[in-house]
Amino acid sequence: MKRLNKIQRMLPLVSMAAAFFLIQACNSGGNDITEITLTPQGQNALKVKVAVQCTDTVDAAVEYWPKGKEQQRTTTPLSKHQLKHTIVLTNLQPLQSYEYRVLTGHGKDLYGSKVYTFNTTDVPVWMKDVFNVVCPDSSVLPAPFRQGYVMVSRRDDPGVLFLLNAKGHIAWYHQVSGTGFKVAGFTQQNTLLSLLGGPAYETSYGDEILELSLTGDTLADLKKGRDFKPTIHHEILLNNNNEFVTLFVEERITDLSSKGGSKTDTVKGDGILVLDRQGKEVWKWTVFDVLNPLDDKNILQEKKDWMHANCVTFDKDGNYLISFYNNGQIWKIDARTGKRLWAFGKGGDFDMPADALFDQAHAVHINKHNELMFFDNGVSKKISRTLAFKIDENGKQAHLVIDTKLPPENYNERMGSSYLVGDSTLLQCATKRNTVILTNLQGRFLWLMRTGMSSYRASFIPAERLAPYIAQPGYAH
């Protein structure tokens, strides 16, 4: 085994997120390690980047644990066949001493270095009291929720995407400057996909698509003007071709003189836009393909935000569902032809019981039971709720299967979301109340989190979807 003539420790390298030092060391067996460097990973106290320089092309991983607690060891995924490895440590806590060793070798034949230490710094002061959880009896929480994570985001500058455990403790975050996270989701590929927008963009409109790995690496970063042209808003998804699906603003010069307007009025409508990984348009559809603005008696009042689409998602057959705030409808759009297949809601194509009529829908999706589910703002009754329907498309029948009301004090007139956690609880986000609530299907309160910020949605991510990058003990710890 080669030996280095010294082990060098440099003074801490201070950043906004963390302070670390450079170590030079030799491996205790197998292939030699000539240098290990620890640096902050972005503006983040809970992620550390480890660079490992080897004397040969080998595989490498890092084992790490809170100091003195090796039984809580975390092992990173294997970095394969490199001379210099860059490995990010996640699953860290602020102001904690850690021990670690580097494993090198080939496949399962890995050899460990000696054990070294590092310390994490604290999260920014303003984050410390942002999240406050109220849970009278944690034993009634579903086990997946106790062990899993809630994702919320800060829409203002600096924008931050958070993953929180059931105690409200920050387990992971990613911060951006000069812009905010307007909306974010966890994809089927276990990445974090978001729309960003600065102060020039209101509410849920933006000019940037950002996709991140759980190690904080940027997988995609597309910007308006450089990579795509239109203003995008309210939604960002990945389709089965790994393309981006979003909503966009379409402007049409329209003769509204017959309605009391001008011959060259501008009507702003919405559409569905599919972009490839470079930002090139693959497919688009607009509300103008289905409706004529002149047929809307309120077009003069609504021309600056006609229809106001607030969500697009995939139906179980791969076609699109798109919801509109202004007319209280959800449409199904053929993903190939753009044909409107049906309209659901007020004045729509389905027979619905009177108590199932809704005002506005947010966070429309197909839940795991193949039910059409969404958050109803409930503006007319000043009561917000979660609704889910079994849809008979052929018979145009809708059967109400979930009708869970939020308490009056949590009435949420704009934005919001609701998702199933397990089979019998709902995670509901009252955006305007800065509140996330877990209830049973009868509306009984089980858990509540005050966020201290306005998150467009709150979604639940099971622990197994985040392992091994985030695997801290949950509420029971």
N, C-alpha and C positions, 0 to 999 in steps of 0.2 A: 504494500500500500504506500502510495506517495504521501509525503508529509510536507505541509507548508511551513515556511520558516516563521510565520507569525499568525496570530489571530487578531484581527483589527476590529475595534469597536469605535465607531465614529459618534460624534455628538448627535443628539436627536435632531431629526429633520422635521421641522414644525410646519404643518399646513393647517387649513381650516378644519380638517377632520381628525387628524391623528398625528402622532409623533413616533417615529421608529428609527432604528439604527441599522447600519450595514455590518454584516458578519462575514468574515472569511473563515472557512473551515475545511476539514477533510473528512471524507466518509469513513465510517468505522468498518466497512467491509464492502466487497463488490467493487463497483465502479466508483472512482473518486469524484468527489464534488469539490470544485475549486473555489466557488463563491456562492453565498446565499445573500440575497438582498431583499429587505422588507421595506415597502413604501406604502403610503396611503393609496387606496383605490378611489379616486375621485374625491368629491367633497363628502366624505363618509367616514364615520368613526367605527362602523360595524363591518367593514370589509378591508382586508389587507392583501396587497399583491406581493407574492413571493416569486422572485426570479432566481432560478437555480442553474448555475453554469457547471457543466460536467466536462470531463476529459474525453468522453466517448458518447456516441449516440445511444441513449438508453430511454427506458420508461421511467416516469417519476410520479410521486404523489406526496402529499404532506399529511401527517397525523398531528392533531393538535387537541388540547384539552385545557380547562381551567387549571391553574397551577395547583398541584397536589391532588387532582381528581382525575387521574388517568382513566378511571372507569367510565368517564363521560367523553371518551375519545371520539373525535370526528375524523374521518378520512376523506380526503378530496377524491373526485374521479381521477382516473389515471391519465396523465399526459404522456402520449406515446411517441417514442422514437424521435427524440429531439436531443440536440447538443445543449441548447439553452431552453429551459422550461419556464413558462409564466403561469403561475397557479394562484388563483384567488381564494382566500379564506373567507368564508361567510360564517353565519351561525355564531357570531361573536356578541359579547355584551360590553357595554361601555364601562370604563374605569375598572378593567379586569386584567389580572396577570395571567398569561397563558404560557404553556410549555408546548414545544413542538419538535418533531424530528422529520427529516426528509427521507423518503424511501426511494431507492433507485435500483434498477436492474432490468429484467426482461419478463413481461407477463406476470406470473405469480411468484417468480423468483426475485423477490425484492429484499434489499438489505437496508437497514435503518442507520441514519447518521447518529451522532451524539444528540442529546437533548439540549435545546436552546430555549430562551424565553423572550417574550415581548409583552408590552403593555398597551392596551387600548386607551384612548382618551375618551372624553365625554361627548355626548351628542350636544348640538347647539342649545344654548340656554332656553331659547323660545320654544323648543320642542318638549321641554320637560313636563309642562302642565297642560299640554294640548288635549290629552286624552284622559278622561275620567270615567271609570266603569262603576256601575251600580248593579250588584247581583246579590239579592238577599239570601239565596240558597243555591250554591254552585252545584249541589248534588242533582238538581233537576235539569241541568244543562245536558244535552245529548253529548255522548262521549266524543263523537267526531268534532263537535264544536269546541269542546274543552281542549282538544288536541290540535285543532286547526287554526286558521288565520283569517283575519278580516282585512280586505284591501280597501283603503280610502285614499283620496288624493287632495292636495291643496291646489286650488285653481289660480291663486294669485302668485305674484313674484315675491320670493323665490318659490317655484313650484316644487312640490315634494310628493313622491309616491311612497306610501307606507304599507307595510304588512305588519299587523298587530296580532299578538296572541289574545286569548280570551280575557286576560287580566288588563288588557289595554297597553301592555308593554310593547315598545317598538322592537320588532325582531329583524326588520330589514327596511331600508329606505334608500331612495335615490333622489338627489336634489339637482335642480337645474336653475340657472340664473337668467333673469331678464324675461322669463316666460312662466307659464303655469300649466299644470296638467288639467286640461278641460274635461277629459274623460279617459279612462284606462280600463283595460281588461286583461285577463289571464287567458292565453290562447291554448288551443289543443296541443300545441308544441311546447308547452310549458315556458313560454316567453311572456313578457309584459309589453303590451302594445298600447300606445297612447296617442292622443291628439294634444298638441301644445299650442298655446296662444298667449301673446303678450298683452299689455294694457290696451292696445288698439282693438282687441277682439273681445266683444262682450260675451257674457255667459258661457255658452258651450261652442263658440266658433273659434277656429284656429288656423294656423298657417304652417304647421309642421307635424309630420308623422315620425314618431320615435319608437323603435322596438329594442328592448333590452333583454339580455339574458339574466339569470338569477345571480350571476357573478358581477353584474353591472356592466358587461361589455355591450357596446352599441352594435346591434345587428342590422339596423336600418335607420337612416335619418334623411327624410325627404322634406324639402322646403318649398313653399309656394314661391313662384318666380324663378327658382333655379331648376326644380325637378317637375313641378306640376303648376297649372295656371289658376284653377278656381279656388275660392274660399271653401274650406271643408268644415263640417260641424257635427256635433252630437254623437258621433259613432265612428268606431274603427274596429274592423274585424279582419281575420284571415280566412280565406276560402280554402277549398281542398287543393287548389293549385299554388298555395302559398302566396297568393296575391292579396292586396289590400282592398277592402270594401269599406266605403265611407259614404256619408251624405255630403252633397255640395250645393252651392247656391247657383242657380241659373237665372240670368237676367234677360228679359225679352222686351223689346220695344213694341208697345201695343196701343192701338187706337181705342182709347176709352172715352172718346167724345160723346158717344151715345149714352154713357153713364154719368156725364157731367165733367169728365176729365178732358185731357188734351188728346190730340191725334198722335202724339209721340210720348205717351206715358211709359214709364219703366215699371214692369211687374217683376218682382223677385219671387221666384218659386224655388222648389227643391228638387233634387234628383239623387239617384243612386249612381255612384261612380266606382269602377273597378280599375285599380292601377297595378302595374307589374312592379317588381322590386326596384326598378329604376325610376318609377314615377310616370311611365308612359301609360296613356289611357288604353284600356283593354275593352271596356264596355261601359255604356252609360244609358240611363233612362231618366226622364224628367216628368214631373206632374203635368207639364204642358202636353205630353203625349196622350194624356187621358182626358183632361178637362180643358175647356175654353174659359179663360178669365172673364169673358163677357157674360157667361152664364151664372156668375157669382154676383148676387145682388149687393154684396158688401165689398166689392172689389176695390172701390176707391179708398175705403178705410183699411183694407188689408193688403194693398198692392206692394207695400214695403216688406211684407213678410207673409205672403200668401200661403195658406195651409199650415206652415210651420211644422215640417217633419222633424221629429225628435228621436227617432230610433229606426234602425234597420237591422234585421236579423234573418237567419235562415229558417225556413220551415223544414219539417222532417224529410220532405222530398227534394230539398235543395233549392226550391224557389224562395223568393224574398217576401218577408213581411215588413211593412213600413207603417209607422204610426204617425198621426197628425194631431197636433194639439188643438188647432183652431176649429176643426169640424168634429173632433171626437171619434174618429174612425181609424181602423186598422185595415190596410189593403194587403192583398196577396198579389204579387207581381211575378209573371213568368220570367225566370232568370235568363231565358234565351231570347224570347220574342219581345219582352217588355209589355205584353198584354196584361191588363188588370183582370185577374181571375175572380176575385170577389172583394166586397167591402163588408167590414164587420163593425157594428156599433150603430150610432144614431143614423136612421135612414138607410141602413145597409141591407144586405141580402139575406140576413139570417133572422129567423124568429127567435126572440129572446124574451124571457120573463121580465116584467117591469122592474123588479129589484136588481136585475143584472145590468141595466143600462148604466153606462159610465160616462163621465164628462171628458176626461183626458187620460190618455194612457202613456206611461213612461216605462222604460226597461222591458219592452215586450220581448218574450222569448218562449220557446217550447221547452217545458221542464222535462224532467226525467221520466215522467209518466205520459209523455206525448200530449200534454195539455197546453193550451194557449194561456200564458200567465203574464200578468203585468201589474204595475202599481197604478191605481186610479187616484188622481189628485182629488177628485170629488168636490170641485169648486162650487157647484150649485147647492150642495147640501152641507158644505163646510166640514165634511168628514172624508178623510183619506182611507183607502183600504187596499187590500190585495185581492185580486180576482183571478180565477183560473177556470177554464172551460174545456169540456170535451166537445170537439168540433166534428159535426157530421157534414162534410163538404158536399156530398151528393144530395142529401136531403135538406141542406141549408138549415140545420138545427144546431143550436148551441145549448149545452147543458152545464149549468153552473155547478162547479164542484168545490171551489174555495171562495169564501166571502169573509175575509178577516179585516175587521175595522181597527184602525188606530184610535187611541183615546183622543177626545176633542182637543186636548192641549198639544197634541202632536200633529194636528191638521197641517198638511203640507201642500200649498196651492201650486207650487211649481217644482219641476224636477223630481227626483226621488227614484227609488228602486225597491224591488222585493224579490227574494230568491228562496227556494226551499233549502233547508239544512236538514238532511235526513228526510223522513216521510211526514214528520208531524210538527216541525217548527219552521218559522219564517224569519229571515233576516231582512228587516225593512229599514230603508234610509229615508228620513224626513230631512231633506237637504236644507230647507229654509229654517229648520229648527236646530240645525247642527247636531242632529241626534241620529243614532243607529240603535234599533230596537230588535231584540229577539223575542218573539212570542210563540205560543202554540197556535194551532189553527182556530181556536176559539177566541184568540186575541188576548189571552192572559200573558201579562208581562213576565219574562224570565230573566232578562239581562238587558241593560241599557248602557250606551256609551255616549257621553257628551264629547263632541270632537273639537270644539273651539275653532272650527273652520268650516267652510262650506264645501262638502264633497258631493259631486254630482251623483255618484252612486256609492254603494257599499256592497261588496261581493265577498262571498265566503270561498276559501280555497282549502280543501282537505290537506292534512299534513303530508300524506303520502305523495301528493303532487309536487311538493317542494323539496322532499328529501333527495339527496343528502345536503343540499345547500342551506336549508333551514330545517333544523330538527331539534329545536329546543323543547324541553318539557312544557306542556301546556298549562291549563288553569290549575290542575291538581298539584303542580310542583310547588 
